[in-house]
Amino acid sequence: MRDDKRGFINNELPSILNRLNIEPKHWYYMTQHFESQFKGFVGSAYKLKQTCKALGYIRTPGLKPCLKLLT
């Protein structure tokens, strides 16, 4: 893709998984088992806790797989 076009990704940047701090083996697992791991919200533990607090949840459902696979 030309560097003057929308969506161009510079080849000198680290891979997207590195930039998102996601292990490749965890990414592969998530792509194969996403619905069995995540029943509701998905994201970093911090954002998940923030969202649940804003919604008035007492506990944070789905925190364990987010901690395991997204940190």
Biopython code that builds the backbone (N, CA, C, O; Angstrom):
import numpy as np
from Bio.PDB.StructureBuilder import StructureBuilder

atoms = [
    (1, "MET", "N", (0.849, -1.164, 0.000)),
    (1, "MET", "CA", (0.000, 0.000, 0.000)),
    (1, "MET", "C", (0.900, 1.235, 0.000)),
    (1, "MET", "O", (1.939, 1.258, 0.660)),
    (2, "ARG", "N", (0.499, 2.239, -0.731)),
    (2, "ARG", "CA", (1.294, 3.461, -0.816)),
    (2, "ARG", "C", (1.232, 4.239, 0.495)),
    (2, "ARG", "O", (0.202, 4.260, 1.168)),
    (3, "ASP", "N", (2.347, 4.877, 0.848)),
    (3, "ASP", "CA", (2.404, 5.586, 2.125)),
    (3, "ASP", "C", (1.582, 6.867, 2.162)),
    (3, "ASP", "O", (1.401, 7.451, 3.230)),
    (4, "ASP", "N", (1.087, 7.307, 1.025)),
    (4, "ASP", "CA", (0.244, 8.503, 1.029)),
    (4, "ASP", "C", (-1.249, 8.153, 1.027)),
    (4, "ASP", "O", (-2.096, 9.033, 0.872)),
    (5, "LYS", "N", (-1.560, 6.895, 1.195)),
    (5, "LYS", "CA", (-2.958, 6.446, 1.195)),
    (5, "LYS", "C", (-3.450, 6.186, 2.614)),
    (5, "LYS", "O", (-2.680, 5.828, 3.505)),
    (6, "ARG", "N", (-4.744, 6.374, 2.794)),
    (6, "ARG", "CA", (-5.381, 6.105, 4.080)),
    (6, "ARG", "C", (-5.209, 4.628, 4.446)),
    (6, "ARG", "O", (-5.381, 3.754, 3.596)),
    (7, "GLY", "N", (-4.874, 4.351, 5.697)),
    (7, "GLY", "CA", (-4.704, 2.976, 6.149)),
    (7, "GLY", "C", (-3.283, 2.470, 6.049)),
    (7, "GLY", "O", (-2.997, 1.339, 6.441)),
    (8, "PHE", "N", (-2.391, 3.288, 5.531)),
    (8, "PHE", "CA", (-0.990, 2.878, 5.409)),
    (8, "PHE", "C", (-0.411, 2.610, 6.792)),
    (8, "PHE", "O", (-0.605, 3.406, 7.711)),
    (9, "ILE", "N", (0.299, 1.494, 6.946)),
    (9, "ILE", "CA", (0.970, 1.145, 8.198)),
    (9, "ILE", "C", (2.467, 1.112, 7.925)),
    (9, "ILE", "O", (2.939, 0.356, 7.076)),
    (10, "ASN", "N", (3.188, 1.919, 8.635)),
    (10, "ASN", "CA", (4.629, 1.998, 8.473)),
    (10, "ASN", "C", (5.266, 0.667, 8.865)),
    (10, "ASN", "O", (5.005, 0.144, 9.948)),
    (11, "ASN", "N", (6.103, 0.120, 7.980)),
    (11, "ASN", "CA", (6.765, -1.172, 8.243)),
    (11, "ASN", "C", (7.756, -1.111, 9.388)),
    (11, "ASN", "O", (8.150, -2.149, 9.920)),
    (12, "GLU", "N", (8.171, 0.100, 9.779)),
    (12, "GLU", "CA", (9.140, 0.236, 10.856)),
    (12, "GLU", "C", (8.500, 0.136, 12.243)),
    (12, "GLU", "O", (9.207, 0.001, 13.242)),
    (13, "LEU", "N", (7.175, 0.203, 12.310)),
    (13, "LEU", "CA", (6.480, 0.070, 13.590)),
    (13, "LEU", "C", (6.520, -1.377, 14.061)),
    (13, "LEU", "O", (6.562, -2.295, 13.242)),
    (14, "PRO", "N", (6.508, -1.588, 15.381)),
    (14, "PRO", "CA", (6.394, -2.965, 15.895)),
    (14, "PRO", "C", (5.049, -3.565, 15.459)),
    (14, "PRO", "O", (4.133, -2.836, 15.079)),
    (15, "SER", "N", (4.943, -4.866, 15.518)),
    (15, "SER", "CA", (3.695, -5.515, 15.120)),
    (15, "SER", "C", (2.545, -5.011, 15.986)),
    (15, "SER", "O", (2.756, -4.546, 17.105)),
    (16, "ILE", "N", (1.348, -5.107, 15.465)),
    (16, "ILE", "CA", (0.172, -4.607, 16.179)),
    (16, "ILE", "C", (-0.013, -5.327, 17.516)),
    (16, "ILE", "O", (-0.419, -4.702, 18.496)),
    (17, "LEU", "N", (0.272, -6.614, 17.571)),
    (17, "LEU", "CA", (0.132, -7.343, 18.831)),
    (17, "LEU", "C", (1.132, -6.830, 19.868)),
    (17, "LEU", "O", (0.805, -6.741, 21.051)),
    (18, "ASN", "N", (2.334, -6.498, 19.436)),
    (18, "ASN", "CA", (3.312, -5.922, 20.368)),
    (18, "ASN", "C", (2.843, -4.565, 20.863)),
    (18, "ASN", "O", (2.970, -4.258, 22.049)),
    (19, "ARG", "N", (2.304, -3.752, 19.969)),
    (19, "ARG", "CA", (1.841, -2.419, 20.366)),
    (19, "ARG", "C", (0.652, -2.502, 21.310)),
    (19, "ARG", "O", (0.471, -1.623, 22.153)),
    (20, "LEU", "N", (-0.159, -3.542, 21.182)),
    (20, "LEU", "CA", (-1.308, -3.731, 22.070)),
    (20, "LEU", "C", (-0.954, -4.552, 23.310)),
    (20, "LEU", "O", (-1.794, -4.758, 24.187)),
    (21, "ASN", "N", (0.297, -5.020, 23.376)),
    (21, "ASN", "CA", (0.780, -5.825, 24.494)),
    (21, "ASN", "C", (-0.039, -7.110, 24.661)),
    (21, "ASN", "O", (-0.460, -7.454, 25.766)),
    (22, "ILE", "N", (-0.257, -7.813, 23.540)),
    (22, "ILE", "CA", (-0.984, -9.085, 23.548)),
    (22, "ILE", "C", (-0.038, -10.176, 23.045)),
    (22, "ILE", "O", (0.559, -10.054, 21.975)),
    (23, "GLU", "N", (0.083, -11.222, 23.820)),
    (23, "GLU", "CA", (0.911, -12.360, 23.419)),
    (23, "GLU", "C", (0.307, -13.026, 22.182)),
    (23, "GLU", "O", (-0.907, -13.229, 22.138)),
    (24, "PRO", "N", (1.119, -13.372, 21.174)),
    (24, "PRO", "CA", (0.586, -14.034, 19.974)),
    (24, "PRO", "C", (-0.186, -15.314, 20.289)),
    (24, "PRO", "O", (-1.201, -15.590, 19.650)),
    (25, "LYS", "N", (0.282, -16.109, 21.275)),
    (25, "LYS", "CA", (-0.430, -17.350, 21.599)),
    (25, "LYS", "C", (-1.804, -17.038, 22.196)),
    (25, "LYS", "O", (-2.759, -17.781, 21.970)),
    (26, "HIS", "N", (-1.909, -15.935, 22.960)),
    (26, "HIS", "CA", (-3.203, -15.545, 23.514)),
    (26, "HIS", "C", (-4.120, -15.032, 22.413)),
    (26, "HIS", "O", (-5.320, -15.306, 22.429)),
    (27, "TRP", "N", (-3.568, -14.289, 21.454)),
    (27, "TRP", "CA", (-4.373, -13.791, 20.338)),
    (27, "TRP", "C", (-4.941, -14.969, 19.544)),
    (27, "TRP", "O", (-6.123, -14.979, 19.199)),
    (28, "TYR", "N", (-4.102, -15.950, 19.260)),
    (28, "TYR", "CA", (-4.567, -17.121, 18.518)),
    (28, "TYR", "C", (-5.683, -17.827, 19.281)),
    (28, "TYR", "O", (-6.702, -18.191, 18.696)),
    (29, "TYR", "N", (-5.494, -18.022, 20.588)),
    (29, "TYR", "CA", (-6.508, -18.690, 21.402)),
    (29, "TYR", "C", (-7.816, -17.903, 21.380)),
    (29, "TYR", "O", (-8.889, -18.487, 21.226)),
    (30, "MET", "N", (-7.733, -16.575, 21.535)),
    (30, "MET", "CA", (-8.942, -15.744, 21.544)),
    (30, "MET", "C", (-9.685, -15.823, 20.218)),
    (30, "MET", "O", (-10.916, -15.828, 20.197)),
    (31, "THR", "N", (-8.950, -15.884, 19.116)),
    (31, "THR", "CA", (-9.631, -15.950, 17.826)),
    (31, "THR", "C", (-10.353, -17.279, 17.643)),
    (31, "THR", "O", (-11.328, -17.353, 16.896)),
    (32, "GLN", "N", (-9.893, -18.312, 18.307)),
    (32, "GLN", "CA", (-10.509, -19.627, 18.183)),
    (32, "GLN", "C", (-11.615, -19.869, 19.218)),
    (32, "GLN", "O", (-12.526, -20.658, 18.968)),
    (33, "HIS", "N", (-11.547, -19.202, 20.372)),
    (33, "HIS", "CA", (-12.462, -19.482, 21.488)),
    (33, "HIS", "C", (-13.075, -18.222, 22.085)),
    (33, "HIS", "O", (-13.359, -18.193, 23.282)),
    (34, "PHE", "N", (-13.281, -17.198, 21.299)),
    (34, "PHE", "CA", (-13.705, -15.899, 21.821)),
    (34, "PHE", "C", (-14.999, -15.979, 22.616)),
    (34, "PHE", "O", (-15.053, -15.496, 23.747)),
    (35, "GLU", "N", (-16.030, -16.571, 22.059)),
    (35, "GLU", "CA", (-17.339, -16.594, 22.714)),
    (35, "GLU", "C", (-17.363, -17.450, 23.966)),
    (35, "GLU", "O", (-18.162, -17.195, 24.868)),
    (36, "SER", "N", (-16.511, -18.456, 24.044)),
    (36, "SER", "CA", (-16.499, -19.279, 25.255)),
    (36, "SER", "C", (-15.739, -18.584, 26.389)),
    (36, "SER", "O", (-15.965, -18.900, 27.557)),
    (37, "GLN", "N", (-14.855, -17.656, 26.072)),
    (37, "GLN", "CA", (-14.076, -16.948, 27.086)),
    (37, "GLN", "C", (-14.753, -15.674, 27.573)),
    (37, "GLN", "O", (-14.679, -15.338, 28.754)),
    (38, "PHE", "N", (-15.411, -14.968, 26.660)),
    (38, "PHE", "CA", (-15.985, -13.671, 26.996)),
    (38, "PHE", "C", (-17.497, -13.710, 26.828)),
    (38, "PHE", "O", (-18.004, -13.911, 25.724)),
    (39, "LYS", "N", (-18.208, -13.517, 27.925)),
    (39, "LYS", "CA", (-19.677, -13.569, 27.904)),
    (39, "LYS", "C", (-20.306, -12.182, 27.851)),
    (39, "LYS", "O", (-21.490, -12.052, 27.539)),
    (40, "GLY", "N", (-19.534, -11.152, 28.150)),
    (40, "GLY", "CA", (-20.078, -9.799, 28.201)),
    (40, "GLY", "C", (-19.067, -8.807, 27.684)),
    (40, "GLY", "O", (-18.739, -8.791, 26.498)),
    (41, "PHE", "N", (-18.574, -7.973, 28.591)),
    (41, "PHE", "CA", (-17.612, -6.944, 28.223)),
    (41, "PHE", "C", (-16.237, -7.544, 27.966)),
    (41, "PHE", "O", (-15.874, -8.572, 28.538)),
    (42, "VAL", "N", (-15.477, -6.882, 27.091)),
    (42, "VAL", "CA", (-14.113, -7.303, 26.784)),
    (42, "VAL", "C", (-13.235, -6.065, 26.756)),
    (42, "VAL", "O", (-13.613, -5.040, 26.188)),
    (43, "GLY", "N", (-12.065, -6.158, 27.369)),
    (43, "GLY", "CA", (-11.121, -5.049, 27.353)),
    (43, "GLY", "C", (-10.086, -5.224, 28.439)),
    (43, "GLY", "O", (-10.007, -6.270, 29.083)),
    (44, "SER", "N", (-9.297, -4.191, 28.631)),
    (44, "SER", "CA", (-8.291, -4.256, 29.694)),
    (44, "SER", "C", (-9.004, -4.323, 31.042)),
    (44, "SER", "O", (-10.149, -3.891, 31.174)),
    (45, "ALA", "N", (-8.320, -4.863, 32.026)),
    (45, "ALA", "CA", (-8.915, -4.990, 33.356)),
    (45, "ALA", "C", (-9.319, -3.619, 33.892)),
    (45, "ALA", "O", (-10.377, -3.476, 34.505)),
    (46, "TYR", "N", (-8.489, -2.629, 33.663)),
    (46, "TYR", "CA", (-8.781, -1.280, 34.142)),
    (46, "TYR", "C", (-10.078, -0.749, 33.529)),
    (46, "TYR", "O", (-10.940, -0.247, 34.251)),
    (47, "LYS", "N", (-10.225, -0.852, 32.212)),
    (47, "LYS", "CA", (-11.421, -0.345, 31.542)),
    (47, "LYS", "C", (-12.652, -1.170, 31.925)),
    (47, "LYS", "O", (-13.748, -0.628, 32.063)),
    (48, "LEU", "N", (-12.470, -2.458, 32.092)),
    (48, "LEU", "CA", (-13.579, -3.321, 32.492)),
    (48, "LEU", "C", (-14.098, -2.922, 33.870)),
    (48, "LEU", "O", (-15.307, -2.821, 34.079)),
    (49, "LYS", "N", (-13.179, -2.697, 34.809)),
    (49, "LYS", "CA", (-13.576, -2.269, 36.155)),
    (49, "LYS", "C", (-14.252, -0.901, 36.113)),
    (49, "LYS", "O", (-15.245, -0.671, 36.803)),
    (50, "GLN", "N", (-13.715, -0.007, 35.310)),
    (50, "GLN", "CA", (-14.298, 1.334, 35.164)),
    (50, "GLN", "C", (-15.729, 1.253, 34.646)),
    (50, "GLN", "O", (-16.618, 1.930, 35.163)),
    (51, "THR", "N", (-15.949, 0.441, 33.641)),
    (51, "THR", "CA", (-17.266, 0.294, 33.037)),
    (51, "THR", "C", (-18.255, -0.294, 34.029)),
    (51, "THR", "O", (-19.377, 0.196, 34.157)),
    (52, "CYS", "N", (-17.846, -1.336, 34.725)),
    (52, "CYS", "CA", (-18.742, -1.971, 35.695)),
    (52, "CYS", "C", (-19.087, -1.014, 36.838)),
    (52, "CYS", "O", (-20.222, -0.998, 37.314)),
    (53, "LYS", "N", (-18.119, -0.226, 37.271)),
    (53, "LYS", "CA", (-18.381, 0.758, 38.323)),
    (53, "LYS", "C", (-19.378, 1.801, 37.835)),
    (53, "LYS", "O", (-20.299, 2.166, 38.565)),
    (54, "ALA", "N", (-19.203, 2.286, 36.604)),
    (54, "ALA", "CA", (-20.106, 3.294, 36.035)),
    (54, "ALA", "C", (-21.525, 2.749, 35.878)),
    (54, "ALA", "O", (-22.496, 3.499, 35.969)),
    (55, "LEU", "N", (-21.639, 1.437, 35.641)),
    (55, "LEU", "CA", (-22.955, 0.813, 35.478)),
    (55, "LEU", "C", (-23.554, 0.350, 36.806)),
    (55, "LEU", "O", (-24.675, -0.156, 36.839)),
    (56, "GLY", "N", (-22.818, 0.519, 37.884)),
    (56, "GLY", "CA", (-23.324, 0.152, 39.208)),
    (56, "GLY", "C", (-23.199, -1.322, 39.544)),
    (56, "GLY", "O", (-23.879, -1.806, 40.448)),
    (57, "TYR", "N", (-22.343, -2.044, 38.835)),
    (57, "TYR", "CA", (-22.137, -3.461, 39.149)),
    (57, "TYR", "C", (-21.374, -3.582, 40.466)),
    (57, "TYR", "O", (-20.501, -2.764, 40.757)),
    (58, "ILE", "N", (-21.699, -4.593, 41.256)),
    (58, "ILE", "CA", (-20.986, -4.853, 42.500)),
    (58, "ILE", "C", (-19.694, -5.614, 42.215)),
    (58, "ILE", "O", (-18.657, -5.333, 42.816)),
    (59, "ARG", "N", (-19.756, -6.560, 41.314)),
    (59, "ARG", "CA", (-18.554, -7.309, 40.930)),
    (59, "ARG", "C", (-18.261, -7.075, 39.448)),
    (59, "ARG", "O", (-19.069, -6.474, 38.740)),
    (60, "THR", "N", (-17.125, -7.541, 38.991)),
    (60, "THR", "CA", (-16.699, -7.324, 37.611)),
    (60, "THR", "C", (-16.729, -8.652, 36.855)),
    (60, "THR", "O", (-15.758, -9.407, 36.906)),
    (61, "PRO", "N", (-17.824, -8.948, 36.158)),
    (61, "PRO", "CA", (-17.898, -10.220, 35.438)),
    (61, "PRO", "C", (-16.918, -10.252, 34.261)),
    (61, "PRO", "O", (-16.733, -9.255, 33.562)),
    (62, "GLY", "N", (-16.299, -11.411, 34.058)),
    (62, "GLY", "CA", (-15.385, -11.586, 32.935)),
    (62, "GLY", "C", (-13.987, -11.051, 33.162)),
    (62, "GLY", "O", (-13.196, -10.949, 32.224)),
    (63, "LEU", "N", (-13.681, -10.710, 34.396)),
    (63, "LEU", "CA", (-12.369, -10.116, 34.683)),
    (63, "LEU", "C", (-11.232, -11.123, 34.485)),
    (63, "LEU", "O", (-10.180, -10.768, 33.952)),
    (64, "LYS", "N", (-11.431, -12.351, 34.902)),
    (64, "LYS", "CA", (-10.362, -13.354, 34.849)),
    (64, "LYS", "C", (-9.837, -13.584, 33.417)),
    (64, "LYS", "O", (-8.624, -13.532, 33.209)),
    (65, "PRO", "N", (-10.712, -13.835, 32.425)),
    (65, "PRO", "CA", (-10.162, -14.016, 31.073)),
    (65, "PRO", "C", (-9.519, -12.748, 30.517)),
    (65, "PRO", "O", (-8.565, -12.832, 29.743)),
    (66, "CYS", "N", (-10.022, -11.587, 30.895)),
    (66, "CYS", "CA", (-9.394, -10.347, 30.436)),
    (66, "CYS", "C", (-8.002, -10.202, 31.021)),
    (66, "CYS", "O", (-7.074, -9.791, 30.324)),
    (67, "LEU", "N", (-7.850, -10.535, 32.295)),
    (67, "LEU", "CA", (-6.530, -10.471, 32.927)),
    (67, "LEU", "C", (-5.580, -11.484, 32.303)),
    (67, "LEU", "O", (-4.407, -11.186, 32.076)),
    (68, "LYS", "N", (-6.079, -12.664, 32.030)),
    (68, "LYS", "CA", (-5.246, -13.727, 31.492)),
    (68, "LYS", "C", (-4.823, -13.456, 30.045)),
    (68, "LYS", "O", (-3.660, -13.646, 29.688)),
    (69, "LEU", "N", (-5.759, -13.017, 29.227)),
    (69, "LEU", "CA", (-5.497, -12.945, 27.792)),
    (69, "LEU", "C", (-5.153, -11.554, 27.258)),
    (69, "LEU", "O", (-4.580, -11.434, 26.175)),
    (70, "LEU", "N", (-5.495, -10.508, 28.003)),
    (70, "LEU", "CA", (-5.299, -9.164, 27.467)),
    (70, "LEU", "C", (-4.307, -8.322, 28.237)),
    (70, "LEU", "O", (-4.267, -7.107, 28.043)),
    (71, "THR", "N", (-3.511, -8.914, 29.097)),
    (71, "THR", "CA", (-2.483, -8.140, 29.794)),
    (71, "THR", "C", (-1.136, -8.786, 29.646)),
    (71, "THR", "O", (-0.145, -8.274, 30.168)),
]
sb = StructureBuilder()
sb.init_structure("model")
sb.init_model(0)
sb.init_chain("A")
sb.init_seg("    ")
for serial, (resi, resn, name, xyz) in enumerate(atoms, 1):
    if name == "N":
        sb.init_residue(resn, " ", resi, " ")
    sb.init_atom(name, np.array(xyz, "f"), 0.0, 1.0, " ", f" {name:<3s}", serial, name[0])
structure = sb.get_structure()
